Amino acid sequence: MSHHFKKNHHEKQDDGGRKAEGEKPGPTPSSIHHPPSPPQVGEKIEVPTQEYEGLKKKVEELEGLRQKFLLAAADYENAKKRTAREKEDFIKFSQERILREILPVLDNFDRAVGHANVASAKASSYEDVRQNLKTVIAGVERVQKQLNDILKMHGLKRIETAGQTFNPHFHEVVAHVPEEGKEDQIVDELEPGYMLHDRLLRAAKVRVRVSPQQPAASEEKQDEIT
């Protein structure tokens, strides 16, 4: 038993020795390649002349692009400020034209009022007062026409109501008039409406005709509900 044990022991040693002989030696620390360490601050780096000239050219190009960017940014800021200033001036003076055209209307109103005051002071009879009143009314009507013509030139148009059928897009019902006739027809106008080009500026306030039986029918319906 002991001899057999020793034999196995020697076989294991021989196997270990053969295994050690077949292995290749590992690399030594001196043979391992290490990457170059990065340059330290202030350390000089030598590069070929051609590569240096290429880098120098790229730096110059980048500097040129930076200058162009700064100039473009400055131009953009100036343009934005100029646009804002022009927009503000446009809003402020957009009514300049129409106001300049209305000034003669104001002048005519002043003349009419001044003439009426002078004529009233000189009037000595009822006939004089009546004649002065007719003159003032005629003057005011002329000024009114002048003002309407100016506003019409700028797109203001009065909404027609006489004999028209009620249209909720242009008319506002203030009251209903129960009478015989065509229903939903405008009876009279309480306040004129106006359009500015194709846009409703103010709806006309009107009274609209309804059937005389409609209120009674409404009362019967209310009684049924109650």
C-alpha positions as CSV (number, residue, x, y, z in Angstrom):
1,M,0.0,0.0,0.0
2,S,2.8,2.4,0.8
3,H,4.7,1.7,-2.4
4,H,1.7,2.3,-4.4
5,F,1.1,5.6,-2.7
6,K,4.7,6.7,-3.4
7,K,4.3,5.7,-7.0
8,N,1.2,7.9,-7.4
9,H,3.0,10.7,-5.7
10,H,5.9,10.5,-8.1
11,E,3.5,10.5,-11.1
12,K,1.9,13.6,-9.8
13,Q,5.3,15.3,-9.5
14,D,6.2,14.2,-13.0
15,D,2.9,15.6,-14.4
16,G,3.4,18.9,-12.7
17,G,7.0,19.1,-13.9
18,R,6.0,18.4,-17.5
19,K,3.2,21.0,-17.3
20,A,5.6,23.6,-16.0
21,E,8.0,22.8,-18.8
22,G,5.2,23.3,-21.5
23,E,4.1,26.7,-20.3
24,K,5.5,29.9,-21.9
25,P,6.9,32.5,-19.7
26,G,4.7,35.5,-19.1
27,P,5.6,39.0,-20.1
28,T,8.0,40.9,-17.9
29,P,7.2,44.4,-16.6
30,S,9.8,45.9,-18.8
31,S,8.3,44.4,-22.0
32,I,4.8,45.9,-21.4
33,H,4.0,48.9,-23.7
34,H,2.6,51.9,-21.8
35,P,0.8,54.8,-23.7
36,P,2.7,58.1,-23.6
37,S,1.7,60.3,-20.7
38,P,-0.2,63.5,-21.6
39,P,1.9,66.7,-21.8
40,Q,2.2,68.7,-18.7
41,V,1.2,72.4,-18.5
42,G,3.9,74.6,-19.9
43,E,5.7,71.6,-21.5
44,K,6.8,72.2,-25.1
45,I,5.4,70.0,-27.8
46,E,7.3,69.5,-31.0
47,V,5.1,69.1,-34.2
48,P,6.2,69.0,-37.8
49,T,6.2,72.3,-39.6
50,Q,3.5,71.2,-42.1
51,E,1.2,70.2,-39.3
52,Y,1.8,73.4,-37.4
53,E,1.0,75.5,-40.5
54,G,-2.3,73.6,-40.9
55,L,-3.3,74.1,-37.3
56,K,-2.4,77.8,-37.5
57,K,-4.6,78.1,-40.6
58,K,-7.5,76.5,-38.9
59,V,-7.2,78.8,-35.9
60,E,-7.2,81.8,-38.2
61,E,-10.3,80.5,-39.9
62,L,-12.1,79.9,-36.6
63,E,-11.2,83.5,-35.5
64,G,-12.6,84.8,-38.7
65,L,-15.8,82.9,-38.2
66,R,-16.0,84.2,-34.6
67,Q,-15.7,87.8,-35.8
68,K,-18.4,87.2,-38.5
69,F,-20.7,85.7,-35.8
70,L,-20.1,88.7,-33.5
71,L,-20.9,91.2,-36.4
72,A,-24.0,89.2,-37.4
73,A,-25.2,89.1,-33.8
74,A,-24.7,92.9,-33.5
75,D,-26.6,93.5,-36.8
76,Y,-29.4,91.3,-35.6
77,E,-29.8,93.3,-32.3
78,N,-29.7,96.6,-34.2
79,A,-32.3,95.4,-36.7
80,K,-34.6,94.1,-33.9
81,K,-34.4,97.4,-32.1
82,R,-35.1,99.3,-35.3
83,T,-38.1,97.1,-36.2
84,A,-39.5,97.6,-32.7
85,R,-39.1,101.4,-33.0
86,E,-40.7,101.5,-36.4
87,K,-43.6,99.3,-35.2
88,E,-44.1,101.7,-32.3
89,D,-44.1,104.7,-34.6
90,F,-46.5,103.1,-37.0
91,I,-49.0,102.4,-34.2
92,K,-48.6,105.9,-32.8
93,F,-49.1,107.7,-36.1
94,S,-51.3,105.2,-38.0
95,Q,-54.3,107.6,-37.6
96,E,-52.3,110.6,-38.8
97,R,-53.8,110.6,-42.3
98,I,-57.5,110.3,-41.3
99,L,-57.0,112.9,-38.6
100,R,-55.4,115.3,-41.0
101,E,-58.4,114.9,-43.3
102,I,-60.9,115.4,-40.4
103,L,-59.3,118.7,-39.4
104,P,-61.2,120.7,-42.1
105,V,-64.4,119.2,-40.6
106,L,-63.5,120.6,-37.2
107,D,-62.8,124.0,-38.8
108,N,-66.2,124.1,-40.5
109,F,-67.8,123.2,-37.1
110,D,-66.0,126.1,-35.5
111,R,-67.2,128.4,-38.3
112,A,-70.8,127.3,-38.0
113,V,-70.8,127.8,-34.3
114,G,-69.2,131.2,-34.6
115,H,-71.7,132.3,-37.3
116,A,-74.6,131.1,-35.2
117,N,-73.4,133.0,-32.1
118,V,-73.0,136.2,-34.2
119,A,-76.3,135.8,-35.9
120,S,-78.1,135.2,-32.6
121,A,-76.7,138.3,-31.1
122,K,-77.9,140.4,-34.1
123,A,-81.3,138.8,-34.3
124,S,-84.1,141.3,-33.5
125,S,-87.2,139.3,-34.4
126,Y,-88.5,135.8,-34.5
127,E,-88.0,135.7,-38.2
128,D,-84.4,136.4,-37.9
129,V,-83.9,133.7,-35.3
130,R,-85.8,131.2,-37.6
131,Q,-83.6,132.2,-40.5
132,N,-80.4,131.9,-38.5
133,L,-81.5,128.4,-37.3
134,K,-82.1,127.3,-40.9
135,T,-78.7,128.5,-41.8
136,V,-77.0,126.7,-38.9
137,I,-78.9,123.5,-39.8
138,A,-77.8,123.7,-43.4
139,G,-74.2,124.3,-42.4
140,V,-74.2,121.3,-40.0
141,E,-75.7,119.1,-42.7
142,R,-72.9,120.1,-45.0
143,V,-70.3,119.3,-42.4
144,Q,-71.9,116.0,-41.6
145,K,-71.8,115.1,-45.3
146,Q,-68.1,116.1,-45.4
147,L,-67.3,113.9,-42.4
148,N,-69.3,110.9,-43.8
149,D,-67.4,111.2,-47.1
150,I,-64.1,111.1,-45.4
151,L,-65.0,108.1,-43.3
152,K,-66.4,106.3,-46.3
153,M,-63.1,106.9,-48.1
154,H,-61.4,105.0,-45.2
155,G,-63.7,102.0,-45.4
156,L,-66.5,103.0,-43.0
157,K,-70.0,102.1,-44.3
158,R,-73.3,102.5,-42.6
159,I,-75.5,99.3,-42.3
160,E,-78.8,99.6,-44.1
161,T,-81.8,98.9,-41.9
162,A,-84.8,100.6,-43.5
163,G,-87.1,97.9,-44.9
164,Q,-84.6,95.2,-44.2
165,T,-85.2,91.8,-42.6
166,F,-83.5,91.2,-39.3
167,N,-80.1,89.7,-39.6
168,P,-78.4,88.8,-36.3
169,H,-75.0,89.2,-37.9
170,F,-75.6,93.0,-38.5
171,H,-78.5,93.9,-36.3
172,E,-79.2,93.9,-32.6
173,V,-82.9,93.7,-31.4
174,V,-83.8,96.2,-28.8
175,A,-87.5,95.6,-28.8
176,H,-90.3,93.8,-30.6
177,V,-93.3,95.5,-32.2
178,P,-96.4,93.3,-32.3
179,E,-98.3,94.4,-35.5
180,E,-99.6,93.1,-38.7
181,G,-97.1,92.6,-41.5
182,K,-94.0,90.7,-42.5
183,E,-92.4,89.2,-39.4
184,D,-88.8,89.8,-38.5
185,Q,-88.8,93.0,-40.5
186,I,-87.1,96.0,-39.1
187,V,-89.6,98.7,-38.0
188,D,-87.2,101.5,-37.1
189,E,-83.5,102.1,-36.2
190,L,-82.6,103.4,-32.8
191,E,-78.8,103.5,-33.3
192,P,-77.0,103.1,-36.6
193,G,-74.5,100.3,-37.2
194,Y,-71.3,100.5,-39.2
195,M,-69.0,98.2,-41.1
196,L,-65.2,98.8,-41.5
197,H,-64.5,97.2,-44.9
198,D,-65.7,93.6,-44.4
199,R,-65.7,93.7,-40.6
200,L,-68.5,94.6,-38.3
201,L,-67.6,97.6,-36.3
202,R,-70.9,98.1,-34.5
203,A,-74.3,96.3,-34.9
204,A,-77.3,98.5,-35.6
205,K,-79.9,98.6,-32.7
206,V,-83.3,98.1,-34.2
207,R,-86.9,97.3,-33.3
208,V,-88.4,94.3,-35.1
209,R,-91.9,93.4,-36.1
210,V,-93.5,90.3,-34.7
211,S,-97.0,88.8,-35.1
212,P,-99.6,90.1,-32.7
213,Q,-100.6,86.5,-31.8
214,Q,-97.1,85.6,-30.8
215,P,-97.2,87.2,-27.3
216,A,-100.6,85.5,-26.6
217,A,-99.2,82.2,-27.7
218,S,-96.2,82.7,-25.5
219,E,-98.5,83.4,-22.5
220,E,-100.6,80.2,-23.2
221,K,-97.4,78.2,-23.4
222,Q,-96.3,79.7,-20.1
223,D,-99.6,78.8,-18.5
224,E,-99.3,75.2,-19.7
225,I,-95.8,75.0,-18.1
226,T,-97.1,76.3,-14.8
